[in-house]
Amino acid sequence: MNCFRSPATRCLFALAVLALFARSSPAATIGDPQHPADLQAALSDAYRAGDRDITISPGTYVLPATSKDTIFLDRWREATTAWRSPATA
């Protein structure tokens, strides 16, 4: 019995293989609006752990006022950061 005989079975198998390999880089969701000062450390930790698709959890982050940049992403390569609005979370 050939389980790949039907076109539907072949299509489902191909989709399953694509799903396994579709995610080209590790992903992470980070951040907690209750602890906004920890956002930089969470971003850096996720990047160091190998995550390259980083989503910031929804919420309002009131970052401490400084006389310099608050969030540093220098030397990051092939990484994406994003946020989700509460309406889409």
N, CA, C and O atoms as a CHARMM CRD file, in Angstrom:
* protein
*
  356
    1    1 MET  N      0.84100  -1.18600   0.00000 PROA 1      0.00000
    2    1 MET  CA     0.00000   0.00000   0.00000 PROA 1      0.00000
    3    1 MET  C      0.88200   1.24500   0.00000 PROA 1      0.00000
    4    1 MET  O      1.77600   1.38400   0.83500 PROA 1      0.00000
    5    2 ASN  N      0.62700   2.13400  -0.93000 PROA 2      0.00000
    6    2 ASN  CA     1.39900   3.37400  -1.03600 PROA 2      0.00000
    7    2 ASN  C      0.59100   4.50300  -0.40800 PROA 2      0.00000
    8    2 ASN  O     -0.42800   4.92400  -0.95600 PROA 2      0.00000
    9    3 CYS  N      1.05200   4.99300   0.74900 PROA 3      0.00000
   10    3 CYS  CA     0.27600   6.02100   1.44600 PROA 3      0.00000
   11    3 CYS  C      0.40100   7.38900   0.78600 PROA 3      0.00000
   12    3 CYS  O     -0.33400   8.30300   1.16000 PROA 3      0.00000
   13    4 PHE  N      1.31100   7.57100  -0.19000 PROA 4      0.00000
   14    4 PHE  CA     1.46500   8.85300  -0.87700 PROA 4      0.00000
   15    4 PHE  C      0.81000   8.83800  -2.25300 PROA 4      0.00000
   16    4 PHE  O      1.10500   9.68500  -3.09700 PROA 4      0.00000
   17    5 ARG  N     -0.08000   7.87300  -2.47600 PROA 5      0.00000
   18    5 ARG  CA    -0.70900   7.74000  -3.78000 PROA 5      0.00000
   19    5 ARG  C     -1.68100   8.88500  -4.05900 PROA 5      0.00000
   20    5 ARG  O     -1.70500   9.40600  -5.17400 PROA 5      0.00000
   21    6 SER  N     -2.47600   9.28500  -3.07900 PROA 6      0.00000
   22    6 SER  CA    -3.47900  10.32000  -3.35100 PROA 6      0.00000
   23    6 SER  C     -2.84500  11.71200  -3.31900 PROA 6      0.00000
   24    6 SER  O     -1.95600  11.97300  -2.50900 PROA 6      0.00000
   25    7 PRO  N     -3.30300  12.60200  -4.20000 PROA 7      0.00000
   26    7 PRO  CA    -2.77700  13.96900  -4.20900 PROA 7      0.00000
   27    7 PRO  C     -3.00000  14.68400  -2.87500 PROA 7      0.00000
   28    7 PRO  O     -2.16300  15.48200  -2.45300 PROA 7      0.00000
   29    8 ALA  N     -4.11100  14.40600  -2.21600 PROA 8      0.00000
   30    8 ALA  CA    -4.38700  15.06100  -0.92800 PROA 8      0.00000
   31    8 ALA  C     -3.35500  14.65300   0.11900 PROA 8      0.00000
   32    8 ALA  O     -2.90100  15.49000   0.89800 PROA 8      0.00000
   33    9 THR  N     -2.98600  13.39000   0.14400 PROA 9      0.00000
   34    9 THR  CA    -1.98200  12.91300   1.10400 PROA 9      0.00000
   35    9 THR  C     -0.63200  13.53200   0.80800 PROA 9      0.00000
   36    9 THR  O      0.07500  13.94000   1.73000 PROA 9      0.00000
   37   10 ARG  N     -0.25700  13.61000  -0.46700 PROA 10     0.00000
   38   10 ARG  CA     1.01700  14.23700  -0.84000 PROA 10     0.00000
   39   10 ARG  C      1.02000  15.70500  -0.44400 PROA 10     0.00000
   40   10 ARG  O      2.03000  16.21300   0.04300 PROA 10     0.00000
   41   11 CYS  N     -0.08700  16.38300  -0.64600 PROA 11     0.00000
   42   11 CYS  CA    -0.19300  17.80200  -0.29800 PROA 11     0.00000
   43   11 CYS  C     -0.07300  18.00600   1.21100 PROA 11     0.00000
   44   11 CYS  O      0.63700  18.90400   1.66300 PROA 11     0.00000
   45   12 LEU  N     -0.76100  17.17900   1.98500 PROA 12     0.00000
   46   12 LEU  CA    -0.67800  17.29400   3.44100 PROA 12     0.00000
   47   12 LEU  C      0.73700  17.02700   3.93900 PROA 12     0.00000
   48   12 LEU  O      1.21300  17.70400   4.85100 PROA 12     0.00000
   49   13 PHE  N      1.41100  16.04500   3.34600 PROA 13     0.00000
   50   13 PHE  CA     2.78700  15.74300   3.73900 PROA 13     0.00000
   51   13 PHE  C      3.69300  16.93200   3.43100 PROA 13     0.00000
   52   13 PHE  O      4.52300  17.31500   4.25600 PROA 13     0.00000
   53   14 ALA  N      3.53400  17.51700   2.24000 PROA 14     0.00000
   54   14 ALA  CA     4.34900  18.67100   1.86000 PROA 14     0.00000
   55   14 ALA  C      4.11200  19.84400   2.80100 PROA 14     0.00000
   56   14 ALA  O      5.06200  20.52300   3.19000 PROA 14     0.00000
   57   15 LEU  N      2.86900  20.09100   3.17000 PROA 15     0.00000
   58   15 LEU  CA     2.56400  21.17900   4.10900 PROA 15     0.00000
   59   15 LEU  C      3.17300  20.91700   5.48400 PROA 15     0.00000
   60   15 LEU  O      3.65600  21.84300   6.13500 PROA 15     0.00000
   61   16 ALA  N      3.15200  19.67400   5.92100 PROA 16     0.00000
   62   16 ALA  CA     3.74500  19.34100   7.21700 PROA 16     0.00000
   63   16 ALA  C      5.25000  19.58000   7.20300 PROA 16     0.00000
   64   16 ALA  O      5.80400  20.10200   8.17100 PROA 16     0.00000
   65   17 VAL  N      5.90900  19.20500   6.12500 PROA 17     0.00000
   66   17 VAL  CA     7.35600  19.42600   6.01400 PROA 17     0.00000
   67   17 VAL  C      7.65000  20.91900   5.98200 PROA 17     0.00000
   68   17 VAL  O      8.57700  21.38200   6.64700 PROA 17     0.00000
   69   18 LEU  N      6.87700  21.67100   5.22300 PROA 18     0.00000
   70   18 LEU  CA     7.07200  23.12800   5.18200 PROA 18     0.00000
   71   18 LEU  C      6.87500  23.75500   6.55100 PROA 18     0.00000
   72   18 LEU  O      7.62500  24.65500   6.92800 PROA 18     0.00000
   73   19 ALA  N      5.89300  23.30400   7.29200 PROA 19     0.00000
   74   19 ALA  CA     5.63500  23.84500   8.62200 PROA 19     0.00000
   75   19 ALA  C      6.80600  23.59000   9.55300 PROA 19     0.00000
   76   19 ALA  O      7.12900  24.43400  10.39000 PROA 19     0.00000
   77   20 LEU  N      7.44000  22.44700   9.41800 PROA 20     0.00000
   78   20 LEU  CA     8.58600  22.13000  10.26700 PROA 20     0.00000
   79   20 LEU  C      9.76800  23.05300  10.00300 PROA 20     0.00000
   80   20 LEU  O     10.49600  23.41900  10.92600 PROA 20     0.00000
   81   21 PHE  N      9.95900  23.42800   8.73400 PROA 21     0.00000
   82   21 PHE  CA    11.12200  24.21400   8.36700 PROA 21     0.00000
   83   21 PHE  C     10.80900  25.68100   8.09700 PROA 21     0.00000
   84   21 PHE  O     11.71400  26.43300   7.73500 PROA 21     0.00000
   85   22 ALA  N      9.57200  26.11100   8.26100 PROA 22     0.00000
   86   22 ALA  CA     9.18300  27.47900   7.93700 PROA 22     0.00000
   87   22 ALA  C      9.81500  28.50100   8.87400 PROA 22     0.00000
   88   22 ALA  O     10.17700  29.59500   8.44100 PROA 22     0.00000
   89   23 ARG  N      9.94800  28.16800  10.11300 PROA 23     0.00000
   90   23 ARG  CA    10.51700  29.11800  11.06500 PROA 23     0.00000
   91   23 ARG  C     12.03200  29.08700  10.92700 PROA 23     0.00000
   92   23 ARG  O     12.69100  28.14400  11.36500 PROA 23     0.00000
   93   24 SER  N     12.57000  30.13300  10.31300 PROA 24     0.00000
   94   24 SER  CA    13.99100  30.14400  10.01400 PROA 24     0.00000
   95   24 SER  C     14.83600  30.56900  11.20200 PROA 24     0.00000
   96   24 SER  O     16.03400  30.28700  11.23800 PROA 24     0.00000
   97   25 SER  N     14.24700  31.23100  12.15700 PROA 25     0.00000
   98   25 SER  CA    15.02200  31.64800  13.31800 PROA 25     0.00000
   99   25 SER  C     14.15500  31.53300  14.56600 PROA 25     0.00000
  100   25 SER  O     12.93300  31.67000  14.49900 PROA 25     0.00000
  101   26 PRO  N     14.79000  31.28300  15.69200 PROA 26     0.00000
  102   26 PRO  CA    14.03300  31.16800  16.93700 PROA 26     0.00000
  103   26 PRO  C     13.28300  32.46800  17.25200 PROA 26     0.00000
  104   26 PRO  O     13.74400  33.56100  16.92400 PROA 26     0.00000
  105   27 ALA  N     12.13600  32.32800  17.88500 PROA 27     0.00000
  106   27 ALA  CA    11.30800  33.48500  18.22200 PROA 27     0.00000
  107   27 ALA  C     11.11700  33.55200  19.72900 PROA 27     0.00000
  108   27 ALA  O     11.19200  32.54200  20.42900 PROA 27     0.00000
  109   28 ALA  N     10.86900  34.76500  20.21400 PROA 28     0.00000
  110   28 ALA  CA    10.63400  34.95800  21.64900 PROA 28     0.00000
  111   28 ALA  C      9.65200  36.10400  21.83000 PROA 28     0.00000
  112   28 ALA  O      9.61200  37.03500  21.02500 PROA 28     0.00000
  113   29 THR  N      8.86500  36.02900  22.89000 PROA 29     0.00000
  114   29 THR  CA     8.02800  37.14600  23.32100 PROA 29     0.00000
  115   29 THR  C      8.55800  37.56700  24.68100 PROA 29     0.00000
  116   29 THR  O      8.66400  36.75800  25.60300 PROA 29     0.00000
  117   30 ILE  N      8.89000  38.84600  24.78900 PROA 30     0.00000
  118   30 ILE  CA     9.53700  39.32900  26.00700 PROA 30     0.00000
  119   30 ILE  C      8.81800  40.58100  26.51700 PROA 30     0.00000
  120   30 ILE  O      7.95600  41.14100  25.84000 PROA 30     0.00000
  121   31 GLY  N      9.18900  40.99800  27.70700 PROA 31     0.00000
  122   31 GLY  CA     8.71700  42.25700  28.26200 PROA 31     0.00000
  123   31 GLY  C      7.54900  42.11100  29.20500 PROA 31     0.00000
  124   31 GLY  O      6.73200  41.19700  29.08900 PROA 31     0.00000
  125   32 ASP  N      7.49200  43.03700  30.14100 PROA 32     0.00000
  126   32 ASP  CA     6.40900  43.09900  31.11800 PROA 32     0.00000
  127   32 ASP  C      6.19000  44.56900  31.44000 PROA 32     0.00000
  128   32 ASP  O      7.06300  45.20200  32.03400 PROA 32     0.00000
  129   33 PRO  N      5.04200  45.13000  31.06200 PROA 33     0.00000
  130   33 PRO  CA     4.79100  46.55300  31.32300 PROA 33     0.00000
  131   33 PRO  C      4.89000  46.93000  32.80400 PROA 33     0.00000
  132   33 PRO  O      5.10300  48.09600  33.13400 PROA 33     0.00000
  133   34 GLN  N      4.73600  45.94700  33.69200 PROA 34     0.00000
  134   34 GLN  CA     4.85900  46.23800  35.12500 PROA 34     0.00000
  135   34 GLN  C      6.31500  46.46100  35.53400 PROA 34     0.00000
  136   34 GLN  O      6.58900  47.00100  36.60600 PROA 34     0.00000
  137   35 HSD  N      7.25000  46.04200  34.67100 PROA 35     0.00000
  138   35 HSD  CA     8.68300  46.19100  34.93800 PROA 35     0.00000
  139   35 HSD  C      9.37700  46.75400  33.69700 PROA 35     0.00000
  140   35 HSD  O     10.20500  46.07300  33.09200 PROA 35     0.00000
  141   36 PRO  N      9.04900  47.98900  33.31100 PROA 36     0.00000
  142   36 PRO  CA     9.57300  48.53800  32.06500 PROA 36     0.00000
  143   36 PRO  C     11.09000  48.69900  32.05400 PROA 36     0.00000
  144   36 PRO  O     11.70100  48.63200  30.98700 PROA 36     0.00000
  145   37 ALA  N     11.70400  48.90600  33.19800 PROA 37     0.00000
  146   37 ALA  CA    13.15400  49.09100  33.24100 PROA 37     0.00000
  147   37 ALA  C     13.89000  47.80900  32.85700 PROA 37     0.00000
  148   37 ALA  O     15.07800  47.85900  32.53700 PROA 37     0.00000
  149   38 ASP  N     13.21000  46.66200  32.88200 PROA 38     0.00000
  150   38 ASP  CA    13.83200  45.38600  32.53200 PROA 38     0.00000
  151   38 ASP  C     13.78600  45.09000  31.03200 PROA 38     0.00000
  152   38 ASP  O     14.28200  44.05400  30.59100 PROA 38     0.00000
  153   39 LEU  N     13.19500  45.99000  30.25000 PROA 39     0.00000
  154   39 LEU  CA    13.01400  45.73400  28.82900 PROA 39     0.00000
  155   39 LEU  C     14.34600  45.56800  28.10000 PROA 39     0.00000
  156   39 LEU  O     14.49600  44.64800  27.29600 PROA 39     0.00000
  157   40 GLN  N     15.31500  46.44400  28.36800 PROA 40     0.00000
  158   40 GLN  CA    16.61300  46.32600  27.70300 PROA 40     0.00000
  159   40 GLN  C     17.25900  44.97800  28.00600 PROA 40     0.00000
  160   40 GLN  O     17.76300  44.32200  27.09500 PROA 40     0.00000
  161   41 ALA  N     17.25300  44.55900  29.25400 PROA 41     0.00000
  162   41 ALA  CA    17.86100  43.27900  29.62700 PROA 41     0.00000
  163   41 ALA  C     17.12200  42.12200  28.95100 PROA 41     0.00000
  164   41 ALA  O     17.75300  41.16300  28.50600 PROA 41     0.00000
  165   42 ALA  N     15.79300  42.20400  28.87200 PROA 42     0.00000
  166   42 ALA  CA    15.01800  41.13000  28.23900 PROA 42     0.00000
  167   42 ALA  C     15.33900  41.03900  26.74900 PROA 42     0.00000
  168   42 ALA  O     15.47200  39.94100  26.20900 PROA 42     0.00000
  169   43 LEU  N     15.46400  42.18400  26.08300 PROA 43     0.00000
  170   43 LEU  CA    15.84000  42.19000  24.66800 PROA 43     0.00000
  171   43 LEU  C     17.22500  41.57000  24.47800 PROA 43     0.00000
  172   43 LEU  O     17.41400  40.70400  23.62400 PROA 43     0.00000
  173   44 SER  N     18.17300  42.01500  25.26800 PROA 44     0.00000
  174   44 SER  CA    19.54500  41.50700  25.15500 PROA 44     0.00000
  175   44 SER  C     19.61800  40.01200  25.46500 PROA 44     0.00000
  176   44 SER  O     20.30900  39.26700  24.76900 PROA 44     0.00000
  177   45 ASP  N     18.91700  39.57700  26.49400 PROA 45     0.00000
  178   45 ASP  CA    18.92500  38.15800  26.86800 PROA 45     0.00000
  179   45 ASP  C     18.34800  37.29500  25.74600 PROA 45     0.00000
  180   45 ASP  O     18.89400  36.23900  25.42800 PROA 45     0.00000
  181   46 ALA  N     17.24900  37.74400  25.15200 PROA 46     0.00000
  182   46 ALA  CA    16.63100  36.97900  24.06600 PROA 46     0.00000
  183   46 ALA  C     17.57800  36.88800  22.87000 PROA 46     0.00000
  184   46 ALA  O     17.71900  35.82800  22.26000 PROA 46     0.00000
  185   47 TYR  N     18.22000  38.00100  22.54300 PROA 47     0.00000
  186   47 TYR  CA    19.15000  37.99700  21.41200 PROA 47     0.00000
  187   47 TYR  C     20.34100  37.08100  21.69300 PROA 47     0.00000
  188   47 TYR  O     20.74400  36.30300  20.82800 PROA 47     0.00000
  189   48 ARG  N     20.90200  37.17200  22.89000 PROA 48     0.00000
  190   48 ARG  CA    22.03900  36.31400  23.25600 PROA 48     0.00000
  191   48 ARG  C     21.65200  34.83100  23.26300 PROA 48     0.00000
  192   48 ARG  O     22.49100  33.96700  23.00900 PROA 48     0.00000
  193   49 ALA  N     20.38400  34.54200  23.55400 PROA 49     0.00000
  194   49 ALA  CA    19.90200  33.16000  23.56100 PROA 49     0.00000
  195   49 ALA  C     19.68100  32.62300  22.14400 PROA 49     0.00000
  196   49 ALA  O     19.36400  31.44700  21.96500 PROA 49     0.00000
  197   50 GLY  N     19.84900  33.48800  21.14100 PROA 50     0.00000
  198   50 GLY  CA    19.69900  33.04800  19.75800 PROA 50     0.00000
  199   50 GLY  C     18.38100  33.41600  19.11500 PROA 50     0.00000
  200   50 GLY  O     18.16000  33.10600  17.94400 PROA 50     0.00000
  201   51 ASP  N     17.50000  34.06800  19.85100 PROA 51     0.00000
  202   51 ASP  CA    16.21200  34.47800  19.28500 PROA 51     0.00000
  203   51 ASP  C     16.44800  35.63700  18.32600 PROA 51     0.00000
  204   51 ASP  O     17.15700  36.58700  18.65600 PROA 51     0.00000
  205   52 ARG  N     15.85500  35.55700  17.14400 PROA 52     0.00000
  206   52 ARG  CA    16.02200  36.60400  16.14500 PROA 52     0.00000
  207   52 ARG  C     14.69700  37.21200  15.70700 PROA 52     0.00000
  208   52 ARG  O     14.68100  38.15200  14.91200 PROA 52     0.00000
  209   53 ASP  N     13.60500  36.69500  16.20900 PROA 53     0.00000
  210   53 ASP  CA    12.26900  37.23800  15.94100 PROA 53     0.00000
  211   53 ASP  C     11.67100  37.53100  17.31700 PROA 53     0.00000
  212   53 ASP  O     11.07300  36.65800  17.94600 PROA 53     0.00000
  213   54 ILE  N     11.84100  38.76400  17.76900 PROA 54     0.00000
  214   54 ILE  CA    11.50400  39.11700  19.14800 PROA 54     0.00000
  215   54 ILE  C     10.27600  40.01700  19.15900 PROA 54     0.00000
  216   54 ILE  O     10.26400  41.07300  18.52700 PROA 54     0.00000
  217   55 THR  N      9.24900  39.59200  19.87700 PROA 55     0.00000
  218   55 THR  CA     8.01600  40.35900  20.01900 PROA 55     0.00000
  219   55 THR  C      7.94200  40.88700  21.43900 PROA 55     0.00000
  220   55 THR  O      8.15400  40.14800  22.40000 PROA 55     0.00000
  221   56 ILE  N      7.64100  42.16900  21.56100 PROA 56     0.00000
  222   56 ILE  CA     7.48500  42.79600  22.87300 PROA 56     0.00000
  223   56 ILE  C      6.02300  42.65800  23.28600 PROA 56     0.00000
  224   56 ILE  O      5.11800  43.00300  22.52600 PROA 56     0.00000
  225   57 SER  N      5.80300  42.15200  24.49100 PROA 57     0.00000
  226   57 SER  CA     4.44300  41.94900  24.99400 PROA 57     0.00000
  227   57 SER  C      3.66800  43.25900  25.00100 PROA 57     0.00000
  228   57 SER  O      4.25800  44.32200  25.19400 PROA 57     0.00000
  229   58 PRO  N      2.34500  43.19800  24.79000 PROA 58     0.00000
  230   58 PRO  CA     1.54300  44.41100  24.75400 PROA 58     0.00000
  231   58 PRO  C      1.53800  45.13800  26.09700 PROA 58     0.00000
  232   58 PRO  O      1.66900  44.52600  27.15800 PROA 58     0.00000
  233   59 GLY  N      1.38500  46.43800  26.02200 PROA 59     0.00000
  234   59 GLY  CA     1.29700  47.24900  27.22200 PROA 59     0.00000
  235   59 GLY  C      1.98900  48.57700  27.04200 PROA 59     0.00000
  236   59 GLY  O      2.57700  48.84200  25.99300 PROA 59     0.00000
  237   60 THR  N      1.92500  49.40000  28.04300 PROA 60     0.00000
  238   60 THR  CA     2.59200  50.69700  28.04900 PROA 60     0.00000
  239   60 THR  C      3.85100  50.57800  28.88900 PROA 60     0.00000
  240   60 THR  O      3.79500  50.22700  30.06700 PROA 60     0.00000
  241   61 TYR  N      4.98100  50.87200  28.27300 PROA 61     0.00000
  242   61 TYR  CA     6.27700  50.79900  28.94000 PROA 61     0.00000
  243   61 TYR  C      6.76600  52.21900  29.20800 PROA 61     0.00000
  244   61 TYR  O      7.16100  52.92700  28.28100 PROA 61     0.00000
  245   62 VAL  N      6.74200  52.62600  30.44200 PROA 62     0.00000
  246   62 VAL  CA     7.24700  53.94700  30.81800 PROA 62     0.00000
  247   62 VAL  C      8.70900  53.75100  31.19700 PROA 62     0.00000
  248   62 VAL  O      9.03600  53.27300  32.28300 PROA 62     0.00000
  249   63 LEU  N      9.57600  54.13400  30.26800 PROA 63     0.00000
  250   63 LEU  CA    11.00800  53.92200  30.46700 PROA 63     0.00000
  251   63 LEU  C     11.61200  55.07600  31.25900 PROA 63     0.00000
  252   63 LEU  O     11.15700  56.21500  31.15000 PROA 63     0.00000
  253   64 PRO  N     12.63100  54.78300  32.05100 PROA 64     0.00000
  254   64 PRO  CA    13.24500  55.84000  32.84900 PROA 64     0.00000
  255   64 PRO  C     13.88500  56.89900  31.95700 PROA 64     0.00000
  256   64 PRO  O     14.48600  56.58200  30.93100 PROA 64     0.00000
  257   65 ALA  N     13.74900  58.14500  32.35900 PROA 65     0.00000
  258   65 ALA  CA    14.36200  59.24500  31.62000 PROA 65     0.00000
  259   65 ALA  C     15.86400  59.22200  31.86300 PROA 65     0.00000
  260   65 ALA  O     16.32500  59.15200  33.00200 PROA 65     0.00000
  261   66 THR  N     16.60800  59.28100  30.78300 PROA 66     0.00000
  262   66 THR  CA    18.06400  59.32400  30.88000 PROA 66     0.00000
  263   66 THR  C     18.58100  60.37500  29.90500 PROA 66     0.00000
  264   66 THR  O     17.83300  60.87000  29.06200 PROA 66     0.00000
  265   67 SER  N     19.83300  60.70600  30.01900 PROA 67     0.00000
  266   67 SER  CA    20.43000  61.65500  29.08600 PROA 67     0.00000
  267   67 SER  C     21.06500  60.92900  27.90600 PROA 67     0.00000
  268   67 SER  O     21.76100  61.53800  27.09400 PROA 67     0.00000
  269   68 LYS  N     20.82200  59.62500  27.81600 PROA 68     0.00000
  270   68 LYS  CA    21.36700  58.82600  26.71700 PROA 68     0.00000
  271   68 LYS  C     20.28500  57.88900  26.19500 PROA 68     0.00000
  272   68 LYS  O     19.16300  57.88100  26.70200 PROA 68     0.00000
  273   69 ASP  N     20.62500  57.10700  25.18800 PROA 69     0.00000
  274   69 ASP  CA    19.67200  56.14000  24.63900 PROA 69     0.00000
  275   69 ASP  C     19.27700  55.13300  25.71200 PROA 69     0.00000
  276   69 ASP  O     20.10000  54.71500  26.52500 PROA 69     0.00000
  277   70 THR  N     18.00400  54.75400  25.70000 PROA 70     0.00000
  278   70 THR  CA    17.50300  53.80400  26.69200 PROA 70     0.00000
  279   70 THR  C     17.62200  52.37100  26.19700 PROA 70     0.00000
  280   70 THR  O     17.98100  51.47800  26.96400 PROA 70     0.00000
  281   71 ILE  N     17.32300  52.14500  24.92400 PROA 71     0.00000
  282   71 ILE  CA    17.35500  50.80800  24.34300 PROA 71     0.00000
  283   71 ILE  C     18.50800  50.73900  23.33500 PROA 71     0.00000
  284   71 ILE  O     18.57800  51.54300  22.40600 PROA 71     0.00000
  285   72 PHE  N     19.40200  49.77700  23.52600 PROA 72     0.00000
  286   72 PHE  CA    20.53700  49.59600  22.63200 PROA 72     0.00000
  287   72 PHE  C     20.36100  48.31600  21.83400 PROA 72     0.00000
  288   72 PHE  O     20.13700  47.24100  22.39100 PROA 72     0.00000
  289   73 LEU  N     20.46700  48.45100  20.51800 PROA 73     0.00000
  290   73 LEU  CA    20.38100  47.28800  19.63600 PROA 73     0.00000
  291   73 LEU  C     21.62000  47.23600  18.73800 PROA 73     0.00000
  292   73 LEU  O     21.59000  46.64000  17.66200 PROA 73     0.00000
  293   74 ASP  N     22.70200  47.86200  19.18800 PROA 74     0.00000
  294   74 ASP  CA    23.90600  47.90000  18.36500 PROA 74     0.00000
  295   74 ASP  C     24.50600  46.51100  18.18700 PROA 74     0.00000
  296   74 ASP  O     24.44100  45.66800  19.08100 PROA 74     0.00000
  297   75 ARG  N     25.08300  46.29700  17.02900 PROA 75     0.00000
  298   75 ARG  CA    25.71400  45.03200  16.63000 PROA 75     0.00000
  299   75 ARG  C     24.72800  43.87800  16.44700 PROA 75     0.00000
  300   75 ARG  O     25.15000  42.73000  16.30600 PROA 75     0.00000
  301   76 TRP  N     23.43700  44.15800  16.44600 PROA 76     0.00000
  302   76 TRP  CA    22.45800  43.10500  16.15800 PROA 76     0.00000
  303   76 TRP  C     22.46600  42.86700  14.65400 PROA 76     0.00000
  304   76 TRP  O     22.53500  43.81400  13.87000 PROA 76     0.00000
  305   77 ARG  N     22.39500  41.61000  14.25600 PROA 77     0.00000
  306   77 ARG  CA    22.36800  41.25000  12.84400 PROA 77     0.00000
  307   77 ARG  C     21.20400  40.28900  12.61000 PROA 77     0.00000
  308   77 ARG  O     20.95400  39.37900  13.39900 PROA 77     0.00000
  309   78 GLU  N     20.50300  40.52100  11.50200 PROA 78     0.00000
  310   78 GLU  CA    19.41500  39.63900  11.07500 PROA 78     0.00000
  311   78 GLU  C     18.40800  39.36700  12.18700 PROA 78     0.00000
  312   78 GLU  O     18.01300  38.22500  12.42100 PROA 78     0.00000
  313   79 ALA  N     18.00400  40.42900  12.86300 PROA 79     0.00000
  314   79 ALA  CA    17.01600  40.31100  13.94200 PROA 79     0.00000
  315   79 ALA  C     15.83900  41.22400  13.64500 PROA 79     0.00000
  316   79 ALA  O     15.98300  42.25900  12.99400 PROA 79     0.00000
  317   80 THR  N     14.67400  40.82400  14.13300 PROA 80     0.00000
  318   80 THR  CA    13.45500  41.60000  13.95700 PROA 80     0.00000
  319   80 THR  C     12.81700  41.80500  15.32300 PROA 80     0.00000
  320   80 THR  O     12.68100  40.86100  16.10100 PROA 80     0.00000
  321   81 THR  N     12.42900  43.03700  15.61200 PROA 81     0.00000
  322   81 THR  CA    11.65900  43.29600  16.81700 PROA 81     0.00000
  323   81 THR  C     10.27700  43.79000  16.40000 PROA 81     0.00000
  324   81 THR  O     10.13700  44.46900  15.38300 PROA 81     0.00000
  325   82 ALA  N      9.28900  43.45800  17.16400 PROA 82     0.00000
  326   82 ALA  CA     7.91800  43.85200  16.85500 PROA 82     0.00000
  327   82 ALA  C      7.13800  43.96900  18.13700 PROA 82     0.00000
  328   82 ALA  O      7.61000  43.54800  19.19300 PROA 82     0.00000
  329   83 TRP  N      5.96900  44.52600  18.06400 PROA 83     0.00000
  330   83 TRP  CA     5.07400  44.58100  19.19400 PROA 83     0.00000
  331   83 TRP  C      3.68700  44.24300  18.69500 PROA 83     0.00000
  332   83 TRP  O      3.37700  44.40400  17.51500 PROA 83     0.00000
  333   84 ARG  N      2.87000  43.78100  19.59600 PROA 84     0.00000
  334   84 ARG  CA     1.48900  43.46000  19.25100 PROA 84     0.00000
  335   84 ARG  C      0.59200  44.39100  20.04700 PROA 84     0.00000
  336   84 ARG  O      0.78100  44.58900  21.24700 PROA 84     0.00000
  337   85 SER  N     -0.37200  44.94800  19.36800 PROA 85     0.00000
  338   85 SER  CA    -1.31500  45.78800  20.09100 PROA 85     0.00000
  339   85 SER  C     -2.24600  44.88900  20.90400 PROA 85     0.00000
  340   85 SER  O     -2.48700  43.74500  20.51900 PROA 85     0.00000
  341   86 PRO  N     -2.76600  45.38500  22.00900 PROA 86     0.00000
  342   86 PRO  CA    -3.68000  44.55400  22.80600 PROA 86     0.00000
  343   86 PRO  C     -4.86800  44.03800  22.00600 PROA 86     0.00000
  344   86 PRO  O     -5.42000  42.98700  22.33000 PROA 86     0.00000
  345   87 ALA  N     -5.26900  44.76700  20.96000 PROA 87     0.00000
  346   87 ALA  CA    -6.40300  44.33600  20.16600 PROA 87     0.00000
  347   87 ALA  C     -6.10800  43.07800  19.37100 PROA 87     0.00000
  348   87 ALA  O     -7.02800  42.33400  19.03100 PROA 87     0.00000
  349   88 THR  N     -4.81200  42.82100  19.06200 PROA 88     0.00000
  350   88 THR  CA    -4.46300  41.64100  18.27500 PROA 88     0.00000
  351   88 THR  C     -3.85000  40.54700  19.12600 PROA 88     0.00000
  352   88 THR  O     -3.54400  39.46800  18.61900 PROA 88     0.00000
  353   89 ALA  N     -3.66600  40.80600  20.40600 PROA 89     0.00000
  354   89 ALA  CA    -3.02300  39.81700  21.27700 PROA 89     0.00000
  355   89 ALA  C     -3.96500  38.69400  21.61400 PROA 89     0.00000
  356   89 ALA  O     -3.59200  37.77100  22.33800 PROA 89     0.00000
